[in-house]
Amino acid sequence: MSADPSDMTDRGADCARLARIDDEFSGELRMHRTAVRRILAVTFGPERRLAVMVMGIVLVVAAAFSLSACKTSPIGTSRSGPSPGRSPAYPASGVLVLYDTSGQYGSLGELYAVQAGNLASHFGRWEAVPVTKYTSGSAQKHLLTIYIGSTYDEPLPPEFLADVAAGAPVLWLGGNVWQLISKYPGIGFQTAMIDDAVAAEVRYRGVALTRNPAAGGLVHAVPSPGVRSTTLAEAVRADGTPVPWATRVGALTYVAEVPFPYAGFDDRYLAFADLLYDLLAPDTQVRHRALVRIEDVGPHSDPAQLRQIADYLRSRNVPFAVAVFPVYDDAAGVYSGGVSVHRTLSGSPQVVEALRYMTAHGGTLIMHGFTHGFTGAPNPYGVSAEDYEFYRAHVDAAGAVVLDGPVPGDSAEWALGRLESARQEWVKAGLAVPDIWEFPHYTASATDYRAITSAPGIRARYEHALYFNGILGGTGTRSVSQFFPYLVKDAYGAPVIPETLGNVAIQRFNQHGVRLVPDLLASAKRQLVVRDNVASFFYHPFLGLDYLPQLIEGIQSLGYTFVAAPSLL
């Protein structure tokens, strides 16, 4: 299906329904999770008359900013080697990410490059440049080069094709491999053609991963006769026939699509994330860790529920995180019969004592914004924990949450002011100020992400995040949301602790559907396909112990070990 340019607005006002479940509830209040913007897919037909190949759903907001293209990994890379328990590091030559920029949808290439780079940061340093700016010999100077073929027939420099043909280690995603085959018939592939057959599954290492058929067609690259090739993963057509999804010939690893659009918790995206271990850290040992975060705790929370949860988790020797915002507002009295409510941590001593109890029983407090809402107006409901704090939103006629863009007056100074106000309230309450941050509803402007990430005293974020055009110097008004199956140091420069499973949602709300314990456990089981991964979920305390024991014990039975979030850093 083709993309409609009218769906793109200057301030990111258009949002679409979530392609996957990511619901959130607050205290006893039902609430939505993150609203998602849509970029429709451009697929290839047999005639190949499309100017652009775009296969994607991406969370879209709107903003652009500049940031250095070279990122430093959170994984230890000192001369003494990685710290014990961390994943292996590799030399500073790192990863080169090449991306397309031409055509009507060329701005998507930059976003895909950021997503690839974010994952590569788990292993070391990375840099990204448009493929048209490639210079001879660059691929040989890097441990791995990732080329993302998202624009149909992007003109590829002869120097790049020559270096691939000469044996530089390359991970090639999606289109334009036919240019390589045409120029170098002996490369190991004899043909490459667009396969429009629907594929809704990718099988990797014996695991059936999902694939949204809306992602469009695949590129069927056929190895040459007599060439030694390895099929690493297969896509499965609707009629059950398999086709290669990932193939290795010599130093070239080919993936039949760009695996980022429509990525969900059970998706073929996991196969790509694990393939990076093959190419960057092949000696990595199998390890499966898990995290649990108690979500949307504030001055309105029930202290008894918090203590009950802490007691249970302590009984299972499970460390946990607690996401806390220190000021609660319900200005219109939505849940108090029309009476305005304003509560602070410092004015809620029983909640403060419950938080101290949680820390004494294995909890780590993290900062979840200041008010988890927007002062002065509904955003979109007018109640803390239901509202966005660092982005504007409304509910449309169909009942779906729509993101509208940065808040009025948004700036680094404004964002840092929210951070400082939150810190002051923590201190006033007599609690240690956390050094791990989570944006409310995982949503903020690019300016806010950069400001909070670089703020003194913030050493990590714990969330999904939005990544905007402009990070690598490009233009456009799109963005993508990304989750990570392991620790990364993202394009904003902060270590990001994973959240990979979502949460229990017992009833439909807005555009979000039901997600129950079996759904989370099924995702956690699929995520075992990543050899050194972190399965991570959040849980709202108003649910009490109705579902938490099933989740904790179910995840443990899969072979995961729960660890404290800071232990990943």
N, C-alpha and C positions, 0 to 999 in steps of 0.2 A: 504494500500500500504506500502511497506517496505522501510526502510531507506537505502540509499546507502552510505557506509562509504567514498566513493570517493568524496562525496559532502563536506566533512569536511577537511579543510586545516589548517596548523599550524598557519597561520596568519590571518585567516578569509577572504580569498580572494574571496570566493564564495558568491554571493548575488542572491536573487530571487526577482521576481516581487512582489509588495505589494499585500497582500491578501485584504487589505482595502485601501481606498483612504486617502492619507495624503499629498496632493500636496501643493506646496508653490510657490509663485511668488515673485519677488523682484523689487520694484519700477515699472518701465514700462517694466522690463525684465521678460520673462517667465523663470521659473526655476522648478526644481524638489524638492521634499521633501526628506525624509529619505529613502535610499535604504535598502532593507530588505534581510537578509540572510535566507536561508531555511533549516529547519530540517524536512525531510519527516516523515510521520506518519508510525508507526508500529501498525497494528491493530491485533485484535484477530480473528482467524478463529475457527470454531467449534472444531477442533482437539486440540486446545491450545498447539501447538507445538512451539510457539514463545518463545524465552528466555526473551524477554523484551516487556513491553507495553509502547509504546511511542505514544502519540497523540498530534502532535504539529507542528505549524509553529512558529518559533521564530526568531527575529532579531538576527543575529549572527555576531560577530566581532571576536576577539581573544585576550585574555590576561588573566592572573590570578594574583590575589593578595589576601592578607589575611586581614581580618577585623573581629573584635569581633562579635560573633554571637548574642549578646544581644543588642537590640536596645531600645532607649528611645523615647517615643512618643512625637510629638509636641503638643499634647493636654494637657492641664493643669492637673497635678496630684498632686499638693501640698495638704497639709492637709486642707487648706481652701477650697478645691474643685476646679472644673474647672472654668475658667473665664466665665463671662456672654456671652451668645451667642455661646459658643463652645459646642461640643458634649460631652456627659457625659464621665467621666473617671472611671477607676475601679482600684482595689488594685494592688500593684506592682507585685503580683504573676504572672499576665500576661498570655501569651499564649506560649505553647510549640508546636513547629512545628517538626514533625518527617518525615523523607524522606528516600527513597530507594537509594541505591548506587551500587548495583551489576549489572553485565551483561554489554554487549557491550555499552549500552546507559545509564548506571548508572549515568553519569554526569548530565543528565537532571533532576534527582531528586533534586540535589542541587539548580538548577535554579528555579524549581517549588517552592521549600521551600522559596527561597528569595521572589518570587512573593506573596506567602501566607503571609509571614512575613511583607512585605511592607504594605499590606492591614491591617493586624492586628495592625500595628503601629498606625493606626488612633485611636485605642481604648486604647492603653497602651503599655507596654513593651512586648517583645517577645524574645524567644531564639529558636535555631534550632540545632538538632543533628540527625545523622543517626539513623534510627529506630533500627538498630542492636546494638546500644550502649545504648539502653533504660535500665533504672534501675527501679526496683520495687518501686511503690509508686509515681513516678514522675508525672503521670497524675493527681493524687489527689492534688498535690501541685500547680496546675495551674487552672486558671479559665476555660480554654479550651485547649484541645490538638487537633491539626490538624494533621492527618496522611495522607500522599500523596502516594497512591499506584500506582506508575508509572512503576515499574518493575514487570513483571509477576512472581508470586511465589517467591518474595523476602522472605527469611526466617525471619519470625516475631518472636521476642523473646516471650517465654511463659509468661514472666512477664508482657509484654505489653498486651497480650490477656487477661490475668487474670484481669488486672486493668480495661480494657474495660468491661469485663463481670461483674465486681464488681460494675459498675455504675459510673465510672469516666466520666465527660462530654467530649465527643469526637466528632469531625467532621471528618468523614472518606471519603476520596476522591478516587474514582477509584477502582483499583484492590485489590485482596488478601483478601477480606472480607470472601471468602469461607474458609480461614484458621480459622477465628474466629467462623464461623458457625459449622465447623467440630469439633472443640474442645469444644465448648459450644453450644450444640443444643438448649438450652433454651434461647439463647440471644435475641430472638424475630424475627429472620429471619430463614426461613426453607431451602431456597436454594439461590444460587447466580450463575448465568451463563452469559456467554458472548452473547450479542444480536448483531448480525452483521447487522441487518436491518438499513437502512439509516434513520437518524433523522436529519432534517434540521431546526427544530424549538423547542424551549423550552418555555412553557407557565408558567409564574410565576406571581402570584397576578393579574391575568386578563390581562397580557401583553404578546404579542407574541414576543419573542426574537429570534434572528437568531442563527443558529448553522451551521458552515461549515461542510458539510457531510464528507469532507476529514479528519475530526477529528477522524473518525473511529467508532468502535462499542461502545456500552454502556454495563455496567454490570447491569443485571436485578436481583435485590435482592428482593425476595418475602417474605413478612412478614408471620410469622407463624399464623395458624388459631387461632382465639380467642384473639390474641394479639392486644392491642390498638396501632394503628399506625396512623400517619398523613402524607399524601402526600402533600409536600410543593410545588413541581413543577413537571410538566410532560413534557417529550419529545414527539414529534409527529413524527411518522414514515411517510414514503412517501405515504402510503395508508390511512393516516389520523388517524390511531389508536394511542391512547396515551399509554405511559408506564411511570412508575414513574422515575423521574429524581432526586428528592430529597425527602427523606423519614425520618421521625423521629420516633424512637421507644425508649421510655424511655429517657435516657441521651445520646443515640447514634443518631446522625444525619448522614445519609448516602447520598452521592451524587454519581451518577452512572458513573462519569468520573472525570478526572482531568480537570477542566474548564479553564485552561490557554492557551493551544494551539489554534491558529487561532482566538484569541480574537480580536474583533473589537468593534466599537462604539455602535453597536446595539446588541451585543452578549449576550449569556447566562452567560458570565462572570459577567454581572451586577447583575444577580440573586445571584451568589455567594457573591458578594460584599455586597448585602443587607442582606443575611442570617447571616452575621457576626453581624449585629445589633441585630437580634433575640438572638444570643448566648452571646454577650458581652455587649450590651447596649439596652435591650428590651424596656426601657422607653423613648427612643429617640423620640422626637416630629418630625412630618413631617415638613421639611423645604427645599425649593428649591432655590438655589442661582445661579447666572450666572456671567460669566466674559467675557470681550472682550479685545483682545490685538491687537493693530495696529502693524503690523509686518514689519521687514526689513527696518526700517527707518535709513538713513545714510546721509552723506554729499551730495549725489546725489539726494536726495528726493526733490519733488516739494513743496515748502513752502505753496503755495496756497491750494494744496490738503490737507495738514496737518491741516491748519486752518479750512477748510471747514468741515472736519471730526470732529474736536473738537467742532465746533459750533453746528453741528447736535447732537452729543452725549450730549452736555450740555443742548440742548433744550429738551431732553428726560430724563434729570437728571440721566444720565448713567455714572458712573465712568469708567475709562478705563486705560489700561496699554499701553505703547509705547516701543517696543523693538528696541534699537538703537545700531548700531555699529559705532565707531567714525572715521574710516579710510576706504575710498573707493579706490579700484584699478582696473583698466582695462589696464593692462600693454601692451597688444597687440592691444589696440584700437578696440576691437570687436564691440563696439557700438559708435565709434567716427571716423570711416573712416580710421582706422589704426594709429591714433594718440594716444599715450600713455596718460592715464588719471590717476592722483593721487590727491585725494581730502581729506581734513581733516575737522572735525567739526570746529576747531578753524579758519580755512580758509573759512568757509561757514556761514557768519554771519546771512544771511536770514534764513537758516535752524535752527540755534541756536535760533533765535527770535521766530520762529514757534514752537520750542520745549518748550520755555518758555510760549508761548501762550497756548499750550496744557496743561501744568501743571497748569496754572491758570484757566483752564476750566475743571478740574477734572481728568487730566491725571497723571499717575505715570510712570516715566521713569525707564526702566530696562536695564541692560547691556546684549547685544547680541553679545558677543565676541569682538575682537579688529578690525579685518579687514573682518571678515566673508569670509575668503579666505586663501589660502596657498601661502606664499611668495616664489617667484622664479619659480613657475611652475603651469600649469593649474591643478585644483583639483575639478572637471574634466574640467572646461571650461576656467578658467583664469580670471574670473570676480567676484568681491566682491558681496555677497548676493546670487550668484549662486553656489559658491564654498563652500566646507567643509573647516573648519579651523583647527580642532583638530583631523582629521582622513584623511587618503588618500583614494582616489576614482578614478575610471575611468569609461568610457562609453564603453560597449562591442559592438560587431558587430551587435547585435540586437537593439542597441540604449538604453539599460537598464543601469542604474547606478549600479556599482559594488563597494562595499567597499573592500579595500585592506589591511587595518591594520593601526596601529599607525604611525604617521608621523616619518620620520627619526629624530633621536635625541630626541624622545619623553621622557619627564621626568617631575617630579613634578616641578623642577626648570624652565623648559621651559614653562610649563603651567602658572605658577605664573608670569613669565616674560611677557606673553601676557596680563595677567590681569593687571599688573602694568603699562604696556605701554598704555593700554586702559584708565586706571584711569588718567594717566598724560594728555592724550588728552582731557578727560572730564574737568579736571581742567583748562587746557589751554584755553578751549572754554568758561570758566566761568560758567559751569554747575555743580550742586551738583552731586557727584559721587553716582550712585545707589548702593543699597545693595541687590538687587535681580538679579540673573543671569539666562540666557538662553543660552545653548550651540547651536551654529549654526547647523541647521539641526538635532538637538537633538542627536548629535553624537560626541563621544569622546572615548578615551581609559579609562580603569579603573584607570590608574594613574592620568589622567587629572580630572576625576570626583572627585577623592579623594582630589586632590590638591585644586581645586577651592572650593569644599564644605567646606574644613577646613580652607580656607583663612580668616584671620581677615577682618571683614567688610562685609562678605557675610552671610546673615542670611537666605536665602532661594533660591531655584531654581524654575523655572516656565516652565515646560516642560514634555515630556515623557523622559525616560532614558533607557540606555542599562545596563544590569546587567550580569556580567561575572562569569564563573566558577572560583572558588577560594575564593569567598566572605566568604564562610563558611568553607574554608580550603580544599575544594575538588580539583580535577584535571580535566583537560579538556580544550578545546579551543572553547567552545560555549558561546553564550550569548542570552539573551532575551530582548525584548523591552516591556515596560509596561506603560500603562496610568492608571490614578486613578480617580475615580468618587468623591473623597473627599480628603481633606488634609491628607498627610501621612508624616512620618519621615522615609526616605528610608534607604536602606542598606548602603549607603554612609554616612549617618548621618545628612542629611539636610532635613528640611521641604521642601516638593515639592508641589507647587501650581498646581492644575489640569489644563490640557487641554484635553478636551474629545470629541470635535466635528470636529476637523480639520479646513478646510478653504474652501472658495469658489474658485473653479478652473473651469474656463469657457471653457477650451479646453484641450485636451489630450496632455501630455508632457512626454517624456520618457516612463516609465512603468506605469505612473500615469494617471488615467482616469478623466473624468469630474465629478465634485461634485458641485451641485447647491444649492440654498437656500432651496428648498423643502427637499433635502437630509439631510441637517444639522438640519432642523426643525423636521424631522422624527426621527432622532437620539436623539435630545433633548427630544422629547415626550417619547420615550422608556426609556430614562435615568431617568424619573420621578419614575420609579419602585424602585429606590434606595431612601429610605425614607428621608434621609438628604444628598443631593447630590449637586454637583457643575457642571453645564453645561457650558463649556468654549470653545470658538473658537478664531481663529486669522484671521486677515483681512489685505490685502495689500492695501496701500493707493492709488496705481495707479488705483484701481477700482473706486475711487471717491465715490459717493453716489449711484452708480447704483444698489447695492445689500444690502448695510449696513442697510438702514431703514427697508427693509423687514425682515432681520434677527433679528434686535433688537426688533421690534414690534411683530414679530412672536413668539420669545422666551418669551417676556413679556406676550403675550396672553395665553401661556401655563401655566402661574402661577409662573414663575421665577421672582426673584428680582435681578437686577444687583447690584453688590457690587464692591468695590475696592479690588484688589488682596491682598494688605497688611492686609486687615481686617480679612483675614482667619488665619493669623499667631498669 
